[in-house]
Amino acid sequence: MKITTLSLIVPALFFVLSCGGKNGSADDSGGTSSNGGDGDADADADADADGDADADTDADADTDQGTAGISGTLLYSDGSPVHDGAIRMCSAFCITAHSDSDGAFAFENMDADFYAFDAAIEADDDYPTVLSFLTLADGEVKTLDAPVVLPAYSHSTTVDGNEDYTVASNLVVAGSSASYSPPFGVSEDDPLLLAGVAADPSSAGLPLDSVDGQVVAMWYLGRWNATLDPVWSFTVTEDFGLAAGTTLQVLIGDFYGLEWISGGTATVGEDGTIQSDAGSGISILSTVLLVQ
């Protein structure tokens, strides 16, 4: 499979939003992405002037290469493989692998750590970036249980002023151009794009082990990593069969913070629709979950 490495420094605590550093190796002939493994063979032959023959050579070859790994498959909604999709594992640095002609990808020699996991088709605004988080233990080699499905956006528009926008088949947001800040690297002069698609959490294939509770609904929103302050309230028009009055947690994928952040709560109405509660809503255009 074709593998590429891309390093992006994303320290969660220091909010550094710049690229840099090289962390891994590339093998275009069909290998796997890796991190770790800094080898320094520093041979210091210091000849002392005091006449004692101490030619001390310390060839200390570090062998701290990680032992964890993860593999999986990236597919389109119709089941066909995504060739050359970009899959990233990010902690302090990002390691990128590209899916092969069968949609397969793999990471090897990873350090035990908590990672942001995301997948996208580079330079294609018709598809979202899907984001989740997972932990790799030392020596753990994880195979994702199901293929990660990358759907095309079902809705796309430009935010202009204050109005309600249908952002997916079952999601309406109260949008505001005044509260929309473009993601890092996008000019504020560019149109304020808003896109989205609903995903079935039971078949999306996205690893959701880090979520505490049952994921009732899920959306992929873009322009990915745009921030919304104040948050945008929302209405879910689909009836998921939940009892009226049920309170759900709103979780939003924060790539730079390497975590699910709280968007507050939402409540199921008498007609089965779901409304975000006062002060709650969407603060980042990213993966958004409703969790029971």
Secondary structure, 3 states (H helix, E strand, C coil): CCECCCCEECCCCCCCCEECCCCCCCECCCCCECCCCCCCCCCCCCCCCCCCCCCCCCCCCCCCCCCEEEEEEEEECCCCECCCCEEEEECCCEEEEECCCCCEEEEEEECCEEEEEEEECCCCCCCCCEEEEEEECCCCEEECCCCEEECCCCEEEECCCEEEEEEECCEEEEEEHHHEECCCCCCCCCCCEEEEEEECCCCCCCCCCCCCCCEEEEEEEECCCCEEEEEECEEECCCCCCCCCCEEEEEEEECCCCEEEEEEEEEECCCCCEEECCCCCEEECCEEEEEC
